[in-house]
Amino acid sequence: MAKLTARSKPIPVETAHVPHDPDSTTAWMADGNCRLHPPATFFPSDGVGVDRARKICRDCPVLSTCLEFSLDERIDHGVWGGCSERERRRILKRRRVAASA
């Protein structure tokens, strides 16, 4: 048996077949492109990472549902619905301004 050290590469976790509750309010997540990637991909520390996550989101079948979920739940961190934290704050601000007009 090989010994794992701090320099060992992490073993990828298969997330494509994670069971989900179809009646859950987040059941749509099982159809997202993100299910095929490690969660850390969507919580980048730099702009390059944000761009990488956006590319995954670009053709996602649940893109708009994901974005609306993040806006409704006021999720502050990560890329959701193809948008960064800053982009989601701007969307919320525009909606508040439009609602008050």
Sequence and secondary structure as in RCSB ss.txt:
>XXXX:A:sequence
MAKLTARSKPIPVETAHVPHDPDSTTAWMADGNCRLHPPATFFPSDGVGVDRARKICRDCPVLSTCLEFSLDERI
DHGVWGGCSERERRRILKRRRVAASA
>XXXX:A:secstr
     TTS       TT    TTSTTGGGGGSGGGGS GGGGS SSHHHHHHHHHHHHT TTHHHHHHHHHHTT 
 SS BTTB HHHHHHHHHHHHHHHH 
